[in-house]
Amino acid sequence: MPNKMLYVADDDVALYERAQELSGLSLSATVVRALRDYVTRTEASQADMRELKLRVVNAGVVRHIRFVGAEVARWQRPGERGRGDETYTTYKTARGQYAVYRLAVDHDLGRAGMPGMKTEFTVVPTLAELEDTAPSELAELTREALSTPQVEDLDI
């Protein structure tokens, strides 16, 4: 394994020490992790991707999911009992997978005049698997969106 020397300015020593403390890894592993994150974010930015943060609610427990990706398609339909709606969003991730976020709002399930919400987050490695797990309308919209340029340059 090749050795690389890394020189740290006196002003940055505390930053390096804090990063290593937070990661719980060796300094070398900490630097590699930071470089990997930097490369992923920079490449994603060049592909019009950005860091996304989604709110996921499951049985009243709220958490957030963060990843790098780009929204590809969005599809909405009435809820099962007609008292709300479901919105599905497909994302293409920085690692080339597909994420589907489902937000269901049901006005019958809420408390104190607030609608009840349920969310689901699923990741699949291929478009074919997306077609097997998501509603067919969403899969069709996703396929169509992926075959269409995401940015149209106008010379106006």
Secondary structure, 3 states (H helix, E strand, C coil): CCCCCCCCCHHHHHHHHHHHHHHCCCHHHHHHHHHHHHHHHHHHHHCCCEEEEEEEEECCEEEEEEEEEEEEEEEEEECCCCCEEEEEEEEEECCCCEEEEEEEEECCCCCCCCCEEEEEEEEECCHHHHHHHCCHHHHHHHHHHHCCCCCCCCCC
